[in-house]
Amino acid sequence: MSFYAMRTTGDIQARYSDGDSLRGTITSVSLDFLINLAYAIWSLIVVLGISWQMFIVAVVMEELMYLAQKYYQKRIENQMK
């Protein structure tokens, strides 16, 4: 028996709507990520052009922020359990 023959019109429309919502969410998140990544890369290029010492400080600070975020994320996840 066909997929469509076993389901009502409302079920099919709801499934299509859910898929469309998921596609929209993935598209917007992907676009935001790419825009933020391009902005971060451009910012580092500008800082490097101004001063290589400032570039080193910016990269080190970014890595420290990343490590702190990972550390606290694990602590928060452990507390949520």
N, C-alpha and C positions, 0 to 999 in steps of 0.2 A: 504494500500500500504506500502511496506517495506521502511525503512529509506534509505537503499542503493539504492533502485530503484528511489527514488525521487531526488537524488543528483548526481552531476557529480563526476567523479574520482578526479578531481582537488580539489573540495570542501572537499572530504573525506580525501585526503592527507594533505590539509592545516589544517584541524581539528586535525588530528593525530600529525602533526608537532607541533601545538600549545600545545597540551597536553604533548608531549615529552619535549618541552622547559620548561613548567611549572614544570614538574616532576624533571627535572634537576636542576632548580632553587631552588625548595623546598629542594631537597637532599643536595645541596651544602650549603645552609643557615643553615639547621639543623646540618650538620656535623661541620661547623664552630662554631656554638653556643655550641655544646657539647665539642669541643676541647677547646674553650675559658673558658667554665665553669670548666672543669677539671683542666686547668692551674691555674685558680683563686683559686680553692679549694686547690690544691697542694701548691701554694704560701702561702696561709694562714696557712697551716699545717707547712711549713718550718719556717715561721716567728714565729709561736707559739712555735716551738721547740727551737728557738734561744732565744726569750724573750717574756714573756706573756705581758709585758708592751707595747712592740712594736706591738704585735698583737692587743691590745686594741686600740692603736693609728691608726693602719691600718683600723680597722673596723669602727671607728668613722669617719675617713677621707672618707672612701668609702660611708658611709651614707650621709655625707655632700655633696659629689659630686653628689650623686643620687638626693638629694633634690634640689640642684642648677640646675641640668639638668631639672628636672620637672618644676621648677619655670620659667626658661628661655624658655623652650619649650612652655609653655602656653602663654608667652608674644609674642613669635615669631608667634605662631598660631593666636593670636589676631591681630597682625599687618598684617598678610597675608590676613585677611578677608576684 
